[in-house]
Amino acid sequence: MYLPTGYKKEKYSMKKLPLFIVMMLIFSLLLCSAAFADTITALAIEVNPEHLEKTASYARILGCNQENSTLTVELIAQEVFSGEDVLSLKPGDSIYTGGREVTIESMAYDDDWCSTVFINDGELMLFQDRSGNYTMMADEDDYVWNAVAQIQCPVRPSLLFLDSVDHETGEPLSLPVVRTADELMEELRAAGPAEAYTVGLATNNVYVIFDGEGNLAAIHRYYVPWQ
C-alpha cells in the first residue's frame, strides 16, 4: 500500500505530543501557582508627621538639646495587619514584616478563635486585637515597631511629663506622677534618655501628644513588661 510522503514524520510527532502536553500543563500550573500567591503588608500608619495637630503617637525620646531646649522624638507605630488578610494566608504566600519578605511554609492557631497565629513554627507570631486585626510580635513580650519619622520638638514651659512607672521599683502606678518640662529636662541632662528615671524613654514605652497647633504638649511613659 502506498504511504503518503511524510507519514512516518507525522506518526513520530504524534507519539511525542502527549509528553509535550504534560510539560506544558506542568509549566502552566507553576505559573498559575506563582500568579495566585499573595504577599500581604501591614496596614497604613495613621500618623502623618507633617500634620501632628491634635494627634497622639507612640514614640521614643532619643535625645535632648539643652542649648535650644528641644527633644529628639522618634515617632513609631506597631506593625498591624488586616485580619482578613492574615486569615486568608496559605502556604506559598508571603508576608512582608520587619523589612523582609517571609514565605509562608506553615500556619498554626492557638485555639478555635484564632487569637494568635504562628507562622513557620513560631518564626513569626501575630496577636489578634479587639478590632479583629493582627499585630506582629517581636517576641512574647514586645511588638514589631516601625519608625515613622524623627522630629525635633521644642520644649515649651507648658509641656507635661506623665510618668506611670515607679522609678524605684519599676512597677506600674495607678495614677501617673506629673512632672514639669523643667523637671524632665533636668533628668535628661543628668541621666540621658536611655536611663531617665531608671527605665529610660526609648524602650517602646512612651506615647506623645500634640496640641491643636502641632506642638509637643505631653509625654506619657507607661509600664511595659519588657523593661
C-alpha positions as CSV (number, residue, x, y, z in Angstrom):
1,M,0.0,0.0,0.0
2,Y,1.2,3.4,-0.9
3,L,2.1,5.7,2.1
4,P,1.9,9.4,1.6
5,T,5.2,11.3,1.9
6,G,5.7,12.5,5.5
7,Y,3.6,9.8,7.1
8,K,6.5,8.5,9.3
9,K,7.3,12.0,10.4
10,E,3.7,12.7,11.4
11,K,3.4,9.5,13.2
12,Y,6.6,10.2,15.2
13,S,5.3,13.7,16.1
14,M,2.0,12.2,17.4
15,K,4.0,9.9,19.7
16,K,5.8,12.9,21.2
17,L,2.7,15.1,21.6
18,P,1.5,13.7,24.9
19,L,4.8,14.4,26.6
20,F,4.8,17.9,25.2
21,I,1.3,18.5,26.6
22,V,2.3,17.2,30.0
23,M,5.2,19.5,30.1
24,M,3.0,22.5,29.1
25,L,0.5,21.6,31.8
26,I,3.2,21.4,34.5
27,F,4.6,24.8,33.3
28,S,1.1,26.3,33.3
29,L,0.4,25.0,36.8
30,L,3.7,26.5,38.1
31,L,2.8,29.8,36.5
32,C,-0.7,29.8,38.0
33,S,0.7,28.9,41.4
34,A,3.0,31.9,41.3
35,A,0.3,34.1,39.9
36,F,-2.1,33.3,42.8
37,A,0.5,33.6,45.6
38,D,-0.2,36.6,47.7
39,T,2.1,38.9,49.6
40,I,0.4,40.9,52.4
41,T,1.7,44.1,54.0
42,A,0.9,46.0,57.2
43,L,-1.9,48.5,57.3
44,A,-1.1,52.1,56.6
45,I,0.2,54.1,59.5
46,E,-2.3,56.8,60.6
47,V,0.1,59.3,62.0
48,N,1.3,61.9,59.5
49,P,4.4,63.7,60.7
50,E,3.6,66.7,58.5
51,H,0.3,67.2,60.4
52,L,0.5,66.4,64.1
53,E,-2.3,68.7,65.2
54,K,-4.4,67.0,67.9
55,T,-2.8,63.6,67.5
56,A,-1.1,61.0,69.7
57,S,1.7,58.6,68.7
58,Y,3.9,56.0,70.2
59,A,7.4,57.3,70.4
60,R,11.0,57.1,71.6
61,I,12.8,60.0,73.2
62,L,16.3,59.7,71.7
63,G,18.0,62.9,72.9
64,C,17.7,66.4,74.1
65,N,19.5,69.6,73.2
66,Q,19.9,71.8,76.3
67,E,21.1,74.9,74.3
68,N,18.0,75.3,72.2
69,S,15.7,73.3,74.5
70,T,14.5,70.7,72.1
71,L,13.8,66.9,72.2
72,T,14.7,64.4,69.5
73,V,11.5,62.4,69.2
74,E,11.1,59.3,67.0
75,L,7.5,58.5,66.2
76,I,6.9,54.8,65.9
77,A,4.0,52.5,65.1
78,Q,3.1,48.9,65.7
79,E,3.0,46.7,62.6
80,V,-0.7,45.8,62.2
81,F,-2.2,43.5,59.5
82,S,-5.7,43.2,58.3
83,G,-7.5,40.2,60.0
84,E,-9.0,39.3,56.7
85,D,-5.5,39.2,55.0
86,V,-4.0,37.1,57.8
87,L,-6.7,34.5,57.8
88,S,-6.6,34.2,54.1
89,L,-2.8,33.3,54.1
90,K,-1.9,29.8,52.9
91,P,1.4,28.0,52.3
92,G,3.2,29.6,49.3
93,D,2.0,33.1,50.2
94,S,4.3,35.6,51.9
95,I,4.1,38.4,54.5
96,Y,6.3,41.5,54.5
97,T,7.4,42.3,58.0
98,G,10.3,43.9,59.7
99,G,11.8,45.0,56.4
100,R,11.8,41.5,54.9
101,E,9.5,39.2,53.0
102,V,8.8,35.8,54.6
103,T,7.4,32.9,52.6
104,I,4.6,31.0,54.4
105,E,5.5,27.4,54.9
106,S,3.1,26.5,57.7
107,M,0.5,28.2,59.9
108,A,-1.0,27.2,63.2
109,Y,-3.5,28.8,65.6
110,D,-3.6,28.7,69.4
111,D,-7.3,28.0,69.6
112,D,-10.6,28.0,67.7
113,W,-10.8,31.8,68.0
114,C,-7.5,32.2,66.1
115,S,-6.4,34.9,68.5
116,T,-2.8,34.0,68.0
117,V,-1.3,32.9,64.7
118,F,2.1,31.1,64.5
119,I,3.8,31.2,61.1
120,N,6.6,28.8,60.2
121,D,6.7,27.0,63.6
122,G,6.8,30.3,65.5
123,E,9.2,32.2,63.3
124,L,6.5,34.9,63.2
125,M,3.7,35.4,65.7
126,L,0.6,37.6,65.2
127,F,-1.7,38.5,68.1
128,Q,-5.3,39.5,67.4
129,D,-6.6,42.8,68.8
130,R,-10.2,43.8,69.6
131,S,-10.8,45.1,66.1
132,G,-10.0,41.7,64.6
133,N,-6.7,42.8,63.1
134,Y,-3.4,41.2,63.9
135,T,-0.3,42.9,65.5
136,M,3.1,41.4,64.7
137,M,5.1,40.4,67.8
138,A,8.8,40.6,68.0
139,D,8.7,38.1,70.8
140,E,6.3,37.1,73.5
141,D,6.5,40.5,75.2
142,D,7.1,43.2,72.7
143,Y,5.7,44.2,69.3
144,V,7.4,44.8,65.9
145,W,7.7,48.6,65.7
146,N,8.3,50.7,62.6
147,A,9.9,54.1,62.7
148,V,7.6,56.7,61.2
149,A,9.7,59.9,61.5
150,Q,12.3,61.5,63.6
151,I,11.5,65.1,64.6
152,Q,12.9,67.9,66.7
153,C,10.3,69.2,69.2
154,P,10.7,72.5,71.1
155,V,10.2,72.0,74.8
156,R,7.6,74.6,75.8
157,P,7.1,75.5,79.5
158,S,3.6,74.0,79.4
159,L,4.9,70.6,78.4
160,L,3.9,67.9,80.9
161,F,5.7,64.6,81.6
162,L,3.3,61.9,82.9
163,D,5.2,59.0,84.5
164,S,3.2,55.9,85.2
165,V,6.2,53.8,86.3
166,D,7.6,53.8,89.8
167,H,11.2,54.8,89.2
168,E,12.4,52.9,92.3
169,T,10.6,49.6,91.7
170,G,9.8,49.7,88.0
171,E,6.2,48.7,88.8
172,P,3.2,50.4,87.3
173,L,1.4,53.2,89.1
174,S,-2.3,53.5,89.3
175,L,-2.0,57.2,88.5
176,P,1.0,58.9,86.9
177,V,3.3,61.3,88.6
178,V,3.1,64.6,86.8
179,R,6.4,66.4,86.2
180,T,7.1,69.8,84.5
181,A,9.1,70.4,81.4
182,D,12.0,71.8,83.6
183,E,12.0,68.6,85.7
184,L,12.1,66.4,82.7
185,M,14.9,68.3,81.0
186,E,16.9,68.3,84.3
187,E,16.5,64.5,84.5
188,L,17.6,64.1,80.8
189,R,20.5,66.4,81.5
190,A,21.6,64.2,84.4
191,A,20.9,60.7,83.2
192,G,20.2,60.8,79.5
193,P,17.1,59.4,77.6
194,A,18.3,55.8,77.9
195,E,18.5,56.0,81.7
196,A,16.0,58.7,82.6
197,Y,14.1,57.7,85.8
198,T,16.0,54.4,85.6
199,V,13.9,52.8,82.9
200,G,14.6,55.2,80.1
201,L,12.3,56.7,77.5
202,A,13.5,54.8,74.4
203,T,12.3,51.2,75.0
204,N,8.9,51.4,73.3
205,N,7.3,52.6,76.5
206,V,6.2,56.2,75.6
207,Y,3.5,57.9,73.8
208,V,3.4,61.6,72.9
209,I,0.5,64.1,72.5
210,F,0.4,67.1,70.3
211,D,-1.8,70.2,70.8
212,G,-4.1,71.9,68.3
213,E,-1.1,73.6,66.7
214,G,1.1,70.5,66.4
215,N,3.3,71.4,69.4
216,L,4.5,68.7,71.7
217,A,2.1,69.0,74.7
218,A,2.7,65.9,76.8
219,I,4.9,62.8,77.1
220,H,3.5,59.8,78.8
221,R,5.7,56.9,80.0
222,Y,3.7,53.7,80.7
223,Y,4.6,50.3,82.1
224,V,5.8,47.6,79.8
225,P,6.7,44.0,80.8
226,W,10.0,44.0,78.9
227,Q,11.5,46.9,80.8
